[in-house]
Amino acid sequence: MLAAPVPPEKMPAENVPAENVPAENVAPACASVPVHIYQILNHYTSRQDLDPGFGVLDNSANERPDWFEYWPIRKFLLGEPLDDDAYYGFLSPKFRQKTNLTAAAVGRIIGRGGGAPDVFLFSPSIHNSAYFLNVFEHGESEHPGLAAVAARLIARLDPAAVLEDLVSDSRNTVHSNYFVAKPRFWRAWLAVNERLFEIAESADDPLGAELRAPTAYRGRADVQMKIFVMERMATWILTRDRALSAHARDPFAARSRIYKLPLAIVCDALKIAYATQGRRQYRDVFRLVTGVRRLLNLQVRLGDALGVGPIRASTRALKSYWQSGAGSERADEER
C-alpha cells in the first residue's frame, strides 16, 4: 500500500542499513484496492530522495551488485506472503525523475482501474523502443549481442517461441521494472527470471557465461548482459500470455526530445495494427518508416525550431503530457 511519510526520528543514519519500511497506509484514491509499492533504497541513495508516499525496500547492503534491483525484489517475492487481490511494485529511486509521477498520482491511476488489470505499466517515454519491432531488437541496438543471448534463453524457456517474430508495443512494453502488478503476474515473472538466474549463476553453462558477459551501458562496459535481458522478460510474458491484462500509463509522456515522438507514435500504431490484424502491409510500412526515421525526425526537429505552424503545435501538445504527470489521467477521463 502507499505508505505514510516516515517520521524523521525513525529514519536510520545514512550509513546504517535500515529495515524495510512497509507500505501500510492505503491512499484515499486506492481505498478499494490494496496496493503495496516500494522504492528501492540503494547504497548510493539517500532516504530523503525517495517519495515518502511509497514504502522502502532496503538494498543499501548491496549484497549482489551484479544483480542490481533483481536481488532485493527476488528476496521480497521469495520471502514474503502475497495477497492475491493486491498490487505490488518495486520502483527505482529515480521513478519520479523519469516519470514525473508522485506516489499519489500512481495511486489515482491504480484506483481508477478498480482492480481489473493484472498489471499497470508506468514505463516512461518509450519512443526509442517504438522504432524497433520488439524490445529485444531494441536491446540489440543498445547492447550488441543481446538478441542472440535472449533467443538462446527463450529457446530453453519455450522451444516453440520465435523471438524475431515477436511484436511488442505500448500495450506491453516495460522499461526499468516500472510496473505494478498482482501476484499472478509476479509469480510468472519470478519463475522466468529464476530460470535466468539459475543459468547465469552456473559456472558450467555456456549460456550462463554469455549472460555474465559485460556489455555497453552509458559509455561503460561494467554491467552484465543478464540485467538487460531480464529487464525485457516482463514484456515477453505480457506478449505471450494474452490472458494477462495490462493498463499502460501514457507511454509517450516525455520530458525531452519531443521531436522524436510523432514518428514513434506512428510506429507504435503500425505495430499494434500488425499485431491485432496480422496484415503484413503494416509491418512492411513499419520497416520503411523506421528505415528513414533519422531524416523524418530531423524534419520535425527543424520544423519545430523554425516555428512551422502545424509542427510547433504538435510538439507543444505532445510536451504537455509530461507536465504535471497528468497525461494518462486526462486520457482516462476522456475515455
C-alpha positions as CSV (number, residue, x, y, z in Angstrom):
1,M,0.0,0.0,0.0
2,L,1.1,3.6,-0.5
3,A,2.9,4.5,2.7
4,A,2.6,7.4,5.0
5,P,5.8,9.5,5.4
6,V,8.4,8.0,7.7
7,P,8.9,10.3,10.7
8,P,12.5,11.7,10.8
9,E,13.2,10.3,14.2
10,K,12.6,6.8,12.8
11,M,14.9,7.2,9.9
12,P,18.3,5.4,10.4
13,A,21.6,7.1,9.9
14,E,22.7,7.2,6.3
15,N,25.5,4.7,6.8
16,V,23.4,2.1,8.7
17,P,21.4,-0.4,6.7
18,A,17.7,0.0,7.6
19,E,14.9,-2.4,7.8
20,N,12.4,-2.3,5.0
21,V,9.6,0.2,5.6
22,P,6.3,-1.4,4.8
23,A,3.7,0.4,2.8
24,E,0.9,0.1,5.3
25,N,-1.5,3.1,4.7
26,V,-4.0,3.0,1.8
27,A,-4.0,6.2,-0.2
28,P,-7.6,7.6,-0.5
29,A,-7.6,7.0,-4.3
30,C,-6.8,3.3,-3.7
31,A,-9.3,2.8,-0.8
32,S,-10.9,-0.2,-2.5
33,V,-7.7,-1.7,-3.9
34,P,-4.9,-3.0,-1.7
35,V,-1.6,-1.6,-3.1
36,H,1.9,-2.2,-1.8
37,I,4.5,-0.2,-3.7
38,Y,8.1,0.2,-2.6
39,Q,11.0,2.2,-3.8
40,I,14.4,0.5,-3.6
41,L,16.9,2.1,-1.3
42,N,20.3,1.6,-2.9
43,H,23.7,2.1,-1.3
44,Y,24.1,5.4,-3.3
45,T,20.6,6.8,-2.5
46,S,19.5,8.8,0.5
47,R,16.1,8.1,2.0
48,Q,15.3,11.8,1.6
49,D,15.5,11.3,-2.1
50,L,12.6,8.7,-2.1
51,D,9.0,9.5,-2.3
52,P,7.6,9.3,1.2
53,G,4.3,8.0,-0.2
54,F,5.9,4.7,-1.1
55,G,7.3,2.1,1.2
56,V,11.0,1.4,1.3
57,L,12.7,-1.8,0.1
58,D,16.2,-1.7,1.6
59,N,19.0,-2.7,-0.7
60,S,21.6,-0.5,1.0
61,A,23.8,-3.5,1.9
62,N,24.3,-4.1,-1.8
63,E,24.9,-7.8,-1.3
64,R,24.8,-8.7,-5.0
65,P,25.6,-5.6,-7.0
66,D,25.8,-7.7,-10.2
67,W,22.1,-8.3,-10.0
68,F,21.1,-4.7,-9.4
69,E,17.4,-4.4,-8.5
70,Y,16.6,-8.0,-9.1
71,W,18.3,-9.0,-5.9
72,P,16.0,-7.1,-3.4
73,I,12.9,-7.8,-5.5
74,R,13.8,-11.5,-5.5
75,K,14.3,-11.6,-1.8
76,F,10.9,-10.0,-1.2
77,L,9.0,-12.3,-3.6
78,L,10.6,-15.4,-2.2
79,G,10.3,-14.4,1.5
80,E,7.0,-12.5,1.8
81,P,3.4,-13.8,1.6
82,L,1.4,-12.1,-1.2
83,D,-2.2,-11.1,-1.2
84,D,-3.7,-12.3,-4.4
85,D,-6.0,-9.4,-4.7
86,A,-3.3,-6.7,-4.0
87,Y,-0.9,-4.9,-6.3
88,Y,2.8,-4.9,-5.7
89,G,5.5,-2.7,-7.2
90,F,9.2,-2.2,-6.7
91,L,10.4,1.0,-8.2
92,S,13.8,2.6,-8.6
93,P,14.8,5.8,-6.7
94,K,14.6,7.7,-10.0
95,F,10.9,6.9,-10.6
96,R,9.7,10.5,-10.1
97,Q,12.5,11.9,-12.1
98,K,11.8,9.6,-15.1
99,T,8.0,9.6,-15.0
100,N,7.0,12.9,-13.3
101,L,4.6,10.9,-11.2
102,T,4.3,11.0,-7.4
103,A,3.0,8.2,-5.3
104,A,-0.3,10.0,-5.1
105,A,-0.6,10.1,-8.9
106,V,0.2,6.4,-9.1
107,G,-2.4,5.7,-6.5
108,R,-5.1,7.6,-8.5
109,I,-4.2,5.7,-11.7
110,I,-4.4,2.3,-10.0
111,G,-7.5,3.3,-8.1
112,R,-9.4,4.1,-11.3
113,G,-8.7,0.6,-12.5
114,G,-10.9,-0.9,-9.9
115,G,-8.7,-3.9,-9.5
116,A,-9.4,-5.1,-13.1
117,P,-6.0,-5.0,-14.8
118,D,-3.4,-7.6,-13.8
119,V,-0.6,-5.1,-14.4
120,F,-0.2,-1.3,-14.6
121,L,2.7,-0.1,-16.8
122,F,4.5,3.1,-15.9
123,S,7.4,2.9,-18.4
124,P,8.3,6.5,-19.4
125,S,8.9,7.8,-22.9
126,I,9.2,4.5,-24.8
127,H,9.9,6.3,-28.2
128,N,13.3,4.6,-28.7
129,S,11.9,1.1,-28.4
130,A,8.9,2.1,-30.6
131,Y,11.3,2.2,-33.6
132,F,12.0,-1.5,-33.3
133,L,9.7,-4.5,-33.8
134,N,10.3,-5.7,-30.3
135,V,12.2,-4.9,-27.1
136,F,14.9,-7.4,-27.8
137,E,15.6,-5.9,-31.2
138,H,15.9,-2.6,-29.5
139,G,18.2,-4.1,-26.9
140,E,20.4,-5.4,-29.7
141,S,20.9,-1.8,-30.9
142,E,22.0,-0.7,-27.4
143,H,23.8,-3.9,-26.2
144,P,25.3,-5.8,-29.2
145,G,24.8,-9.5,-28.8
146,L,21.7,-9.2,-26.6
147,A,19.2,-10.6,-29.2
148,A,21.2,-13.8,-29.7
149,V,21.6,-14.4,-26.0
150,A,18.0,-13.7,-25.4
151,A,17.0,-16.1,-28.2
152,R,19.0,-18.9,-26.7
153,L,17.5,-18.2,-23.3
154,I,13.9,-18.2,-24.6
155,A,14.6,-21.4,-26.6
156,R,15.1,-23.1,-23.2
157,L,12.0,-21.4,-21.7
158,D,9.7,-22.1,-24.6
159,P,11.2,-24.1,-27.5
160,A,8.2,-23.1,-29.7
161,A,8.9,-19.3,-29.4
162,V,10.5,-17.5,-32.3
163,L,12.0,-14.3,-30.9
164,E,12.3,-12.5,-34.3
165,D,8.6,-12.8,-34.8
166,L,7.7,-11.1,-31.5
167,V,5.9,-7.8,-31.7
168,S,5.9,-5.5,-28.7
169,D,4.2,-2.2,-28.5
170,S,3.0,0.4,-26.0
171,R,0.4,-2.0,-24.6
172,N,3.1,-4.3,-23.2
173,T,6.5,-2.6,-23.2
174,V,8.2,-2.4,-19.8
175,H,11.3,-0.4,-19.1
176,S,13.3,-0.4,-15.8
177,N,10.8,-2.6,-14.0
178,Y,8.4,0.3,-13.9
179,F,5.2,-1.7,-13.4
180,V,2.8,-2.6,-10.6
181,A,1.1,-6.0,-10.7
182,K,-0.9,-8.6,-8.9
183,P,0.8,-11.8,-7.7
184,R,-0.5,-13.7,-10.7
185,F,1.9,-11.7,-12.8
186,W,4.7,-11.5,-10.3
187,R,4.8,-15.3,-10.0
188,A,5.1,-15.7,-13.7
189,W,7.8,-13.0,-13.8
190,L,9.7,-14.7,-10.9
191,A,9.5,-18.2,-12.5
192,V,11.0,-16.9,-15.7
193,N,13.7,-14.8,-14.1
194,E,14.6,-17.5,-11.6
195,R,15.4,-19.8,-14.6
196,L,17.6,-17.0,-16.0
197,F,19.1,-16.6,-12.5
198,E,19.9,-20.3,-12.3
199,I,21.6,-20.3,-15.7
200,A,23.6,-17.1,-15.1
201,E,24.8,-18.5,-11.7
202,S,26.1,-21.7,-13.3
203,A,29.8,-21.8,-13.9
204,D,29.4,-24.8,-16.3
205,D,26.7,-23.4,-18.6
206,P,27.9,-21.7,-21.8
207,L,24.8,-19.6,-21.8
208,G,25.5,-18.6,-18.2
209,A,28.8,-17.2,-19.3
210,E,27.1,-15.2,-22.1
211,L,24.7,-13.8,-19.6
212,R,27.5,-12.8,-17.3
213,A,29.5,-11.1,-20.1
214,P,29.8,-7.3,-19.7
215,T,28.1,-5.1,-22.2
216,A,27.9,-1.5,-23.3
217,Y,26.0,0.8,-20.9
218,R,26.2,4.6,-20.8
219,G,29.7,4.7,-22.2
220,R,31.0,1.9,-19.9
221,A,31.1,-1.9,-20.1
222,D,30.7,-2.9,-16.5
223,V,27.1,-4.2,-16.4
224,Q,26.4,-7.8,-17.3
225,M,24.2,-8.8,-20.2
226,K,21.8,-10.7,-17.9
227,I,20.4,-7.4,-16.5
228,F,19.3,-6.1,-19.9
229,V,17.8,-9.5,-20.9
230,M,16.0,-9.7,-17.6
231,E,14.6,-6.2,-18.0
232,R,12.8,-7.3,-21.1
233,M,11.3,-10.5,-19.7
234,A,8.2,-8.7,-18.4
235,T,7.4,-7.6,-21.9
236,W,7.9,-11.1,-23.2
237,I,5.5,-12.5,-20.6
238,L,2.8,-10.0,-21.5
239,T,3.1,-10.7,-25.2
240,R,2.9,-14.5,-24.9
241,D,0.1,-14.7,-22.2
242,R,-2.9,-12.8,-23.6
243,A,-4.9,-13.7,-20.6
244,L,-3.0,-11.2,-18.6
245,S,-4.5,-7.7,-18.8
246,A,-2.3,-4.6,-18.7
247,H,-3.1,-0.9,-18.4
248,A,-0.3,1.4,-19.7
249,R,0.0,4.9,-18.2
250,D,0.8,7.3,-21.1
251,P,3.9,5.6,-22.6
252,F,4.8,8.7,-24.7
253,A,4.8,11.3,-22.0
254,A,8.3,12.6,-22.4
255,R,10.4,15.3,-20.7
256,S,12.8,15.9,-23.6
257,R,13.5,15.0,-27.3
258,I,9.8,15.7,-28.1
259,Y,10.7,15.8,-31.8
260,K,11.1,12.0,-31.7
261,L,7.6,11.4,-30.5
262,P,5.4,11.9,-33.7
263,L,7.2,9.2,-35.6
264,A,7.4,6.9,-32.6
265,I,3.7,7.1,-32.1
266,V,3.1,6.3,-35.8
267,C,5.5,3.3,-35.5
268,D,3.7,2.1,-32.4
269,A,0.3,2.4,-34.1
270,L,1.6,0.3,-37.1
271,K,2.9,-2.4,-34.7
272,I,-0.5,-2.5,-32.9
273,A,-2.3,-2.8,-36.2
274,Y,0.1,-5.6,-37.3
275,A,-0.2,-7.4,-34.0
276,T,-4.0,-7.3,-34.0
277,Q,-4.8,-7.7,-37.7
278,G,-1.9,-9.7,-39.0
279,R,-1.6,-7.9,-42.3
280,R,2.0,-7.7,-43.4
281,Q,1.5,-4.4,-45.1
282,Y,1.6,-2.8,-41.6
283,R,4.9,-4.5,-40.9
284,D,6.3,-3.5,-44.3
285,V,5.4,0.1,-43.8
286,F,6.8,0.0,-40.3
287,R,10.1,-1.1,-41.7
288,L,10.0,1.6,-44.3
289,V,9.3,4.3,-41.8
290,T,11.8,3.2,-39.3
291,G,14.4,3.0,-42.0
292,V,14.1,6.7,-42.7
293,R,13.4,7.8,-39.1
294,R,16.5,9.9,-38.7
295,L,15.5,12.0,-41.7
296,L,11.9,12.3,-40.6
297,N,12.9,13.2,-37.0
298,L,15.3,15.8,-38.4
299,Q,12.4,17.4,-40.3
300,V,10.3,17.6,-37.3
301,R,13.1,19.0,-35.2
302,L,13.9,21.7,-37.7
303,G,10.2,22.5,-38.2
304,D,9.8,23.0,-34.5
305,A,12.9,25.1,-34.2
306,L,11.8,27.3,-37.1
307,G,8.2,27.6,-35.8
308,V,6.4,25.9,-38.6
309,G,2.8,26.1,-37.5
310,P,1.5,22.5,-37.6
311,I,4.8,21.1,-36.3
312,R,5.1,23.6,-33.5
313,A,1.5,23.0,-32.4
314,S,2.0,19.2,-32.4
315,T,5.2,19.2,-30.4
316,R,3.7,21.7,-27.9
317,A,0.7,19.4,-27.4
318,L,2.9,16.3,-27.0
319,K,5.1,18.1,-24.5
320,S,2.1,19.0,-22.4
321,Y,1.5,15.3,-21.5
322,W,4.7,15.3,-19.4
323,Q,3.7,18.4,-17.4
324,S,2.2,17.5,-14.0
325,G,2.4,13.8,-14.9
326,A,-1.3,14.1,-15.9
327,G,-1.2,12.7,-19.5
328,S,-2.7,9.3,-18.6
329,E,-5.2,10.9,-16.1
330,R,-6.6,13.1,-18.9
331,A,-6.8,10.2,-21.2
332,D,-8.6,8.0,-18.7
333,E,-11.1,10.8,-18.1
334,E,-11.7,11.3,-21.8
335,R,-12.4,7.6,-22.2
